[in-house]
Amino acid sequence: MASKVHAIWNFLSHYKYLIVVVVGVAIVGFLDENSFWHRMQYEAQISNLKAEIKQYEERYEEDARQLKEFGNPKAIERIARERYFMKADDEDIFVFSEE
């Protein structure tokens, strides 16, 4: 029993710096809250959020352009017909689906 403990102790004392480096890299790389793994996940999340921001900015620009057109009664009528399927009293609307 004592020889096993002595052998383990000799192994640990011989490779103590290597063991510390391996454990340190494991903690910094994977286990810590600020680890490399978490950093990569955060970078992916930031990338997705930037893409979403770009999509909302494009939508905002389109809506702003349409808002400027609201001063024209013809534009209001066109938007009401296209988006909300509104019609005049003497018209019929047919909606075609590609399904």
HELIX and SHEET records of a PDB file:
HELIX    1   1 ALA A    2  HIS A   14  1                                  13    
HELIX    2   2 LYS A   16  ALA A   26  1                                  11    
HELIX    3   3 ILE A   27  LEU A   31  3                                   5    
HELIX    4   4 PHE A   36  GLU A   69  1                                  34    
HELIX    5   5 PRO A   73  TYR A   84  1                                  12    
END                                                                             
